[in-house]
Amino acid sequence: ACESEADDRRHPIHLYDPVVGGLLHVWHGHRLIVYDMRWSHDDARLVTAGADGFVNAWETGRYAASSRVQMEGGFAVAYCLQLAVQPRESKLSEENIENSHFDLLIFVGLLDQSVRLLKMNSATGVMIDGGILGQKLHHNSPVNALEFDSDNQYLYSGDSEGCIIVWQDLKNESIKEISGSNYSVLRRINLKDLKYKAITSLSIYSSSSVRKQLLIAAHGNILRIYDILS
Protein backbone atom coordinates (compact mmCIF):
# COMPACT_ATOMS: atom_id res chain seq x y z
CA ALA A 1 0.00 0.00 0.00
CA CYS A 2 1.26 3.49 -0.84
CA GLU A 3 0.28 7.08 -0.16
CA SER A 4 1.60 10.51 -1.03
CA GLU A 5 1.37 13.60 1.15
CA ALA A 6 2.67 17.16 1.24
CA ASP A 7 5.57 17.71 3.60
CA ASP A 8 7.19 21.16 3.59
CA ARG A 9 7.01 21.52 -0.22
CA ARG A 10 8.11 17.94 -0.66
CA HIS A 11 5.76 15.16 -1.64
CA PRO A 12 7.17 11.89 -0.32
CA ILE A 13 5.68 8.50 -1.11
CA HIS A 14 5.12 6.15 1.81
CA LEU A 15 5.24 2.38 1.32
CA TYR A 16 3.36 0.28 3.88
CA ASP A 17 3.00 -3.40 4.62
CA PRO A 18 -0.77 -3.95 4.10
CA VAL A 19 -0.82 -6.96 6.44
CA VAL A 20 0.57 -5.39 9.60
CA GLY A 21 0.28 -1.75 8.58
CA GLY A 22 3.93 -0.96 9.25
CA LEU A 23 5.85 1.69 7.31
CA LEU A 24 8.48 0.04 5.07
CA HIS A 25 10.06 2.99 3.31
CA VAL A 26 9.67 6.64 2.32
CA TRP A 27 10.72 7.74 -1.17
CA HIS A 28 11.64 11.35 -1.87
CA GLY A 29 11.84 12.79 -5.38
CA HIS A 30 8.64 14.59 -6.39
CA ARG A 31 8.58 18.33 -5.73
CA LEU A 32 4.84 18.77 -6.31
CA ILE A 33 1.71 16.71 -5.75
CA VAL A 34 1.70 13.11 -6.99
CA TYR A 35 -1.38 12.44 -9.11
CA ASP A 36 -1.06 8.77 -9.99
CA MET A 37 0.95 5.66 -9.17
CA ARG A 38 1.01 2.16 -10.66
CA TRP A 39 2.72 -1.10 -9.75
CA SER A 40 4.63 -2.94 -12.46
CA HIS A 41 3.32 -6.37 -13.45
CA ASP A 42 5.91 -8.11 -11.25
CA ASP A 43 5.59 -5.66 -8.33
CA ALA A 44 9.31 -4.92 -8.66
CA ARG A 45 8.73 -1.22 -9.31
CA LEU A 46 6.28 1.51 -8.45
CA VAL A 47 5.80 4.12 -11.19
CA THR A 48 4.57 7.56 -10.12
CA ALA A 49 3.55 10.73 -11.98
CA GLY A 50 3.21 14.23 -10.57
CA ALA A 51 2.54 17.90 -11.09
CA ASP A 52 6.29 18.53 -11.31
CA GLY A 53 6.27 16.81 -14.71
CA PHE A 54 8.37 13.86 -13.57
CA VAL A 55 7.61 10.18 -13.99
CA ASN A 56 9.64 8.18 -11.48
CA ALA A 57 10.20 4.44 -11.27
CA TRP A 58 11.00 3.23 -7.74
CA GLU A 59 12.56 -0.15 -7.06
CA THR A 60 10.77 -1.92 -4.23
CA GLY A 61 13.57 -4.42 -3.63
CA ARG A 62 16.25 -1.93 -2.70
CA TYR A 63 14.01 1.10 -2.13
CA ALA A 64 15.70 3.28 -4.73
CA ALA A 65 14.70 5.33 -7.78
CA SER A 66 15.89 3.31 -10.76
CA SER A 67 15.13 6.03 -13.31
CA ARG A 68 13.11 9.17 -13.93
CA VAL A 69 11.97 11.11 -16.98
CA GLN A 70 10.79 14.70 -17.07
CA MET A 71 7.99 15.57 -19.47
CA GLU A 72 8.80 18.36 -21.90
CA GLY A 73 6.89 21.63 -22.22
CA GLY A 74 5.55 24.38 -20.01
CA PHE A 75 2.32 22.52 -19.13
CA ALA A 76 3.86 19.11 -18.56
CA VAL A 77 1.81 18.17 -15.50
CA ALA A 78 1.51 14.38 -15.45
CA TYR A 79 -2.06 13.53 -14.42
CA CYS A 80 -2.36 9.79 -15.01
CA LEU A 81 -0.47 6.60 -15.87
CA GLN A 82 -1.14 3.25 -17.48
CA LEU A 83 1.34 0.40 -17.82
CA ALA A 84 1.41 -2.34 -20.43
CA VAL A 85 3.68 -5.36 -20.62
CA GLN A 86 5.17 -6.49 -23.91
CA PRO A 87 6.51 -10.06 -24.34
CA ARG A 88 10.21 -10.49 -24.85
CA GLU A 89 11.39 -11.65 -28.22
CA SER A 90 12.60 -15.23 -27.99
CA LYS A 91 15.47 -14.59 -30.37
CA LEU A 92 17.05 -12.08 -28.00
CA SER A 93 19.93 -13.27 -25.86
CA GLU A 94 20.06 -12.35 -22.17
CA GLU A 95 22.77 -9.80 -22.99
CA ASN A 96 20.60 -8.15 -25.65
CA ILE A 97 17.62 -8.15 -23.30
CA GLU A 98 19.57 -6.26 -20.66
CA ASN A 99 21.08 -3.81 -23.14
CA SER A 100 18.27 -2.99 -25.54
CA HIS A 101 14.95 -4.68 -24.79
CA PHE A 102 12.24 -2.38 -23.44
CA ASP A 103 9.45 -4.67 -22.31
CA LEU A 104 7.30 -2.22 -20.31
CA LEU A 105 5.25 0.55 -21.91
CA ILE A 106 4.30 3.50 -19.70
CA PHE A 107 1.58 5.79 -21.04
CA VAL A 108 1.28 9.24 -19.45
CA GLY A 109 -1.70 11.61 -19.69
CA LEU A 110 -0.75 15.28 -19.42
CA LEU A 111 -2.20 18.72 -18.74
CA ASP A 112 -0.99 19.87 -22.17
CA GLN A 113 -3.64 17.58 -23.78
CA SER A 114 -1.14 14.99 -24.96
CA VAL A 115 -0.47 11.33 -24.20
CA ARG A 116 3.21 10.41 -24.05
CA LEU A 117 4.85 7.03 -24.29
CA LEU A 118 7.76 5.97 -22.09
CA LYS A 119 9.59 2.67 -22.48
CA MET A 120 11.34 0.76 -19.72
CA ASN A 121 13.80 -2.11 -19.69
CA SER A 122 12.64 -4.20 -16.74
CA ALA A 123 16.03 -5.91 -16.45
CA THR A 124 18.01 -2.69 -16.03
CA GLY A 125 15.37 -0.17 -14.95
CA VAL A 126 16.34 2.20 -17.77
CA MET A 127 13.43 4.36 -18.92
CA ILE A 128 13.37 6.51 -22.07
CA ASP A 129 10.90 8.89 -23.74
CA GLY A 130 9.12 7.43 -26.76
CA GLY A 131 7.36 10.62 -27.81
CA ILE A 132 3.77 11.88 -28.16
CA LEU A 133 1.11 9.47 -29.36
CA GLY A 134 0.04 10.36 -32.87
CA GLN A 135 2.85 12.96 -33.12
CA LYS A 136 0.37 15.78 -32.37
CA LEU A 137 -2.45 16.74 -30.03
CA HIS A 138 -5.75 14.93 -30.53
CA HIS A 139 -7.46 15.83 -27.26
CA ASN A 140 -8.82 19.35 -26.77
CA SER A 141 -8.42 19.34 -22.99
CA PRO A 142 -6.19 17.74 -20.33
CA VAL A 143 -5.99 13.94 -20.30
CA ASN A 144 -7.22 12.64 -16.94
CA ALA A 145 -7.66 8.88 -17.40
CA LEU A 146 -6.02 6.00 -19.26
CA GLU A 147 -6.81 2.32 -19.72
CA PHE A 148 -5.03 -0.37 -21.76
CA ASP A 149 -6.72 -3.35 -23.40
CA SER A 150 -4.08 -6.09 -23.50
CA ASP A 151 -6.21 -8.32 -25.74
CA ASN A 152 -5.99 -6.08 -28.79
CA GLN A 153 -3.30 -3.63 -27.61
CA TYR A 154 -5.68 -0.66 -27.66
CA LEU A 155 -5.19 2.33 -25.38
CA TYR A 156 -8.16 4.38 -24.15
CA SER A 157 -7.64 8.00 -23.05
CA GLY A 158 -10.27 10.27 -21.49
CA ASP A 159 -10.11 14.04 -21.19
CA SER A 160 -11.72 16.93 -19.30
CA GLU A 161 -14.42 17.52 -21.94
CA GLY A 162 -15.81 13.98 -21.86
CA CYS A 163 -14.10 12.72 -25.01
CA ILE A 164 -12.54 9.24 -25.07
CA ILE A 165 -9.99 8.34 -27.76
CA VAL A 166 -9.13 4.77 -28.74
CA TRP A 167 -5.50 4.43 -29.86
CA GLN A 168 -4.11 1.66 -32.03
CA ASP A 169 -0.49 0.66 -32.63
CA LEU A 170 -0.36 0.63 -36.43
CA LYS A 171 2.97 -1.08 -36.98
CA ASN A 172 2.77 -3.62 -34.14
CA GLU A 173 6.55 -3.80 -34.13
CA SER A 174 8.89 -5.18 -31.51
CA ILE A 175 8.95 -3.15 -28.33
CA LYS A 176 12.42 -1.71 -28.91
CA GLU A 177 11.10 -0.04 -32.10
CA ILE A 178 7.81 1.22 -30.72
CA SER A 179 7.41 4.98 -30.43
CA GLY A 180 4.54 7.39 -29.99
CA SER A 181 4.46 8.02 -33.73
CA ASN A 182 3.37 4.40 -34.29
CA TYR A 183 0.03 5.10 -32.61
CA SER A 184 -2.96 6.56 -34.41
CA VAL A 185 -6.56 7.35 -33.48
CA LEU A 186 -8.77 4.34 -34.17
CA ARG A 187 -11.95 6.13 -33.14
CA ARG A 188 -13.45 8.68 -30.79
CA ILE A 189 -16.16 7.99 -28.25
CA ASN A 190 -18.40 11.00 -27.61
CA LEU A 191 -21.37 10.23 -25.38
CA LYS A 192 -24.04 12.92 -25.03
CA ASP A 193 -24.39 12.59 -21.27
CA LEU A 194 -20.63 13.00 -20.83
CA LYS A 195 -20.20 16.11 -22.96
CA TYR A 196 -18.08 18.67 -21.06
CA LYS A 197 -17.83 16.28 -18.10
CA ALA A 198 -14.28 15.48 -17.03
CA ILE A 199 -13.47 11.79 -17.35
CA THR A 200 -11.88 10.73 -14.06
CA SER A 201 -11.44 6.97 -14.50
CA LEU A 202 -11.55 4.27 -17.18
CA SER A 203 -11.62 0.53 -16.59
CA ILE A 204 -12.21 -2.45 -18.89
CA TYR A 205 -14.40 -5.29 -17.69
CA SER A 206 -15.13 -8.62 -19.32
CA SER A 207 -16.19 -12.12 -18.32
CA SER A 208 -17.39 -15.33 -19.90
CA SER A 209 -20.99 -14.17 -19.59
CA VAL A 210 -20.59 -10.44 -20.34
CA ARG A 211 -19.26 -8.80 -23.48
CA LYS A 212 -16.26 -6.54 -23.02
CA GLN A 213 -17.30 -3.21 -21.55
CA LEU A 214 -15.63 0.08 -20.69
CA LEU A 215 -16.53 1.42 -17.26
CA ILE A 216 -16.41 5.23 -17.22
CA ALA A 217 -16.41 7.54 -14.22
CA ALA A 218 -16.88 11.27 -14.78
CA HIS A 219 -17.21 14.50 -12.83
CA GLY A 220 -20.59 14.91 -11.15
CA ASN A 221 -20.73 11.37 -9.76
CA ILE A 222 -21.49 9.95 -13.20
CA LEU A 223 -20.91 6.25 -13.85
CA ARG A 224 -21.35 4.92 -17.37
CA ILE A 225 -21.00 1.50 -19.00
CA TYR A 226 -20.01 1.49 -22.66
CA ASP A 227 -20.17 -1.62 -24.82
CA ILE A 228 -16.78 -1.66 -26.56
CA LEU A 229 -18.00 -4.02 -29.29
CA SER A 230 -20.99 -1.86 -30.24
Residue, then its C-alpha position, 0 to 999 in steps of 0.5 A: a500500500c502506498e500514499s503521497e502527502a505534502d511535507d514542507r514543499r516535498h511530496p514523499i511516497h510512503l510504502y506500507d506493509p498492508v498486512v501489519g500496517g507498518l511503514l516500510h520505506v519513504w521515497h523522496g523525489h517529487r517536488l509537487i503533488v503526486y497524481d497517480m501511481r502504478w505497480s509494475h506487473d511483477d511488483a518490482r517497481l512503483v511508477t509515479a507521476g506528478a505535477d512537477g512533470f516527472v515520472n519516477a520508477w522506484e525499485t521496491g527491492r532496494y528502495a531506490a529510484s531506478s530512473r526518472v523522466q521529465m515531461e517536456g513543455g511548459f504545461a507538462v503536468a503528469y495527471c495519469l499513468q497506465l502500464a502495459v507489458q510487452p513479451r520479450e522476443s525469444k530470439l534475444s539473448e540475455e545480454n541483448i535483453e539487458n542492453s536494448h529490450f524495453d518490455l514495459l510501456i508506460f503511457v502518461g496523460l498530461l495537462d498539455q492535452s497529450v499522451r506520451l509514451l515511455k519505455m522501460n527495460s525491466a532488467t536494467g530499470v532504464m526508462i526513455d521517452g518514446g514521444i507523443l502518441g500520434q505525433k500531435l495533439h488529438h485531445n482538446s483538454p487535459v488527459n485525466a484517465l487511461e486504460f489499456d486493453s491487453d487483448n488487442q493492444y488498444l489504449y483508451s484515453g479520457d479528457s476533461e471535456g468527456c471525449i474518449i480516444v481509442w488508440q491503435d499501434l499501427k505497426n505492431e513492431s517489436i517493443k524496442e522499435i515502438s514509439g509514440s508516432n506508431y500510434s494513431v486514433l482508431r476512433r473517438i467515443n463522444l457520449k451525449d451525457l458525458k459532454y463537457k464532463a471530465i473523465t476521471s477513471l476508465s476501466i475495462y471489464s469482461s467475463s465469460s458471460v458479459r461482453k467486453q465493456l468500458l466502465i467510465a467515471a466522470h465529474g458529477n458522480i457519473l458512472r457509465i458502462y459502454d459496450i466496446l463491441s458496439 
